[in-house]
Amino acid sequence: MIEYGVQGAFLVGLMGAAHCFGMCGGLVGAFSANLPHDPKKNLLANQLGYLVSYNLGRIVSYALAGALVGGSSAAMGLLFDADSYLLVLRFIAGIMMIATGLYIAQIWFGVVQIERMGQIVWKGLKPIANKLVPIETKLQATVAGLIWGWLPCGLVYSTLTWSVASGSALEGGKIMFAFGLGTLPALLSAGLAAKKLASWVQKKAFRVISGLLLISFGIQTLYIAIAQFR
C-alpha cells in the first residue's frame, strides 16, 4: 500500500477545492436552486439535507470505483510478479498526481485529455441523470449523487491511480472514500452559495499552493516506488 494513501487522498480532495468549484460548482448551484422547499421548514436546513444526500451518493460512487480498481489490480497481481507490478502502478500514480498538481496550479493541462476519455462513460449515464431532474426527495438526491460520481474528472482519475496501486479492494475503496470526504467542504459550500469561499479558493495563490502540495504527494509516491525498486 502507498504510505499515507488514505490521509493523502483526503488532503488531495481538500486541496482540490479550486478544481471542484470550477468543475462542479455550477452543477451543484443549479441543483440547489431547484430544490423543493417546505415553507414550514428552515431554508438552510432543508438545502443542507438534500446536499448531504447528494454528496453521500457521490462519495459512495467514488468508494465503489476505488474498490473496483483496487480489487482488479490485486487480481492482476496474481497473474504477474506482484512486487514489480505494484511498483509500476505506484510509479504511474506518482506521475498522475504530479500532472494533477500542475493542472490545478494552471501550469500544464494534460489531465484534461484524460477527462475527455471519461466522456464515453458519461454519455451513457447523462440520460439517466436527466430523468432525475427536478429533485423532489432526498432518496432521489442520493441516486443523482451516485450517478454524478461518474462525471469525468481528472482529479478523481488521478486519485484512482492510488487505489489501483493500493493492491486491494478494501484499501482502494478507503482511499476514494477519504478523497470524497475531502471534497465535501468545497461542494457543500458551493451548494449553499458561499460566494466568498468560492472566490477565495479560485484565487491564483491558492491554486498554486494546492497544486504544489499535490505535486509533493506525487514526488513522494515516486520516491517510494524508486526506493523499493532498488
N, C-alpha and C positions, 0 to 999 in steps of 0.2 A: 504493500500500500504506500502511496505517496505521503511523506510526512506532512502533517498539518493539513491533510486533504479536506476534512470537514470544516475546521476553523478557517482555512484559506478560502474555501468555497463560499462561506458566509461573508467574509470580507470582500470577496470579488463581487457578490451581489450588492453589498452595501456601497462599494466604491463605484459600481456601475450605474449609480443613480442618474448621472447625466445622460447615459445611453438609454436608460429606462424611460426617462421623460421624453426624449426625442423619439423613441421607437413606439412607446405605448401610451404616452401621456394623453395624446388626442383621443385614442380609443377609450381610455378609462374616463376621460372627461365627458365624452359623448354618452357613454354608458351611464354615468352618474346623473347627467342632465335629464335622462328619460326614465328614471326610476319612479315606481308608484309611491305615492305618499298619502298616508292617513293623517288628516288634519288633527286628529286627537293625539298623535304621537310626535315626539320631538324630531325635527327635521334632520339634525346631525346624527342622532342615534339611529334613525331609520336608514340614512345613507350608509353609515358605518356597518350596519348589519349586512346589507347587500354587498358592500365592497369586501368585507371579510369572507363572505361565502364565495364570491367571485375569485378572490385571490387564493382561497383554500383549494378550489378546483385546479387552479393554475399550478400551485405547488405540488399537488398530488400528481399531476401530469409530469412535472419535472422529475419527481422521485421515481415514477414508473419508467420513464425514459432512462434514468440513471441505472436502475436495477436491470433493465433490459440490456443495455450495452455492457454493463459490468458483468452480468451473467454470460453474455455471449463471448466476451473476451476470455472469461475463465474457461469456457468450453473450448475455445480455440487454443488456449494454453495447453490443453491436454493433447492436442494434435502436434504441437511444436515444442521445442525446448522452452519450458516455462520461463526460465530466468532471462534468456535472450529476448523472448517475445515481450515480456513486461518492460525490459529496458528500452526497446524500440518504442513501445507505447508511451512510456514516460518522456522520452525524447520528443515525440510528437506533441504530447500535452504541453511541454515547456514551450515549444515553438508557437503553438496556438495561443498560449497565454500572453506571450510577448506580442504577437500580432494583434491581439485584442487590446492590449495596453497602448500600442501605437495608434490603434483606431480611435480609442476613447480620447487620447491626447491630441487627436486630429493631426497626426504626423504621417500616417500611412493608412490607406483604406482598403487593403487587400481582403479583409474579412468580409466586406460587402459581397464579394463574389460567392462566398460560402452561403450567405443569406439568400442569394438568388437561387442557389441549388435547392434550398429548402422550400421554395415556392411551389415545387412539384407536389409536395405533401399538402401544402396549404390550399392549393387549388381544389383538392378533393374534399377538404374539411370546411371550406368557406361557405358552401351552400347550406351545410348543416347549421353552421353558426348563424347564418342569416335568418333561419327559421325560428331561432330562439328569441329574436327581437320583435317587439319590445319585451324586456324582462318584467315578469309580473310576480314571481315568487323567489324566495331565497334558494330553493332547490333548483329552480331554473337558472339562477345566477351561478350556482356551483357547477352545473353541467356546462354552462357557457365558459366558465373558467377552465374546465377540463379541456375544452376544445382550444381555447385561447393559448393554453400551454404549448401548443404545437406551432404557434406562429413563428415563422423563420426569424431567428435572432442569433447574430454572431457571438454575442456574449454567452448565450445558453450553449451553443455548439462548442465553444471554446472550453467551458466548464465540463461539458460532457466528455471531453477527452480525458479529464481527470478520472471520471467514472470508468471509462474504458481501461485506463491504466491501473485502476484500483484492484482489478483481478477478481472481483466477486460481486454478485448481485446485491448483497446486503450493503457493502461499502459504497457501491455505485449509487444505490438509492439514497443512502445517508448523505453523500456528497451533494447530490442535486436537491435534496430536501433542505439542506443547510443553505445552499445557494438561493433557493426560493425565499427562505426566511429573510435573507439579507436584502432582497429586493423589496420587501414589504413596506418599509418606511417611505421609499420614493413613490411607489404606486398607490399606497393609501393616501399619501399627501396629494398626489395628482388627482385622485378621485374626490377628495374633499376640497379641491380648488385652492390649494395652498400656493398662491401665485408667488409669494416672496421666496419660498423654498425652491420652487421650480426655477425661478430666475437665478437664485444663488448657485444651485448645482450645475447650471449650464454655463457658468462663467468660465472663461478660458483657464484661469489659475486652478480652479477645482478640477477641471477636466485633465489638465497636465499632471497635477499631483496624483490624481486617481490612476491615470494611465501609467505613470512611472512606478507606482506601487504594484500595479498588475504586472508590469514588466519585471519587477524584482521577484515576484512569485514565479514567473516563467524561468528566470535565470536560476532561481533556487532549485526548481524542478530539473532543469538541465544539468545542474551541478551534481544533483543526487544520482541522476542516470549515468553521467560520465564517471563519477566516483565508483559506482557499483560495477561499471564496465571494466575498470582497472582491476 
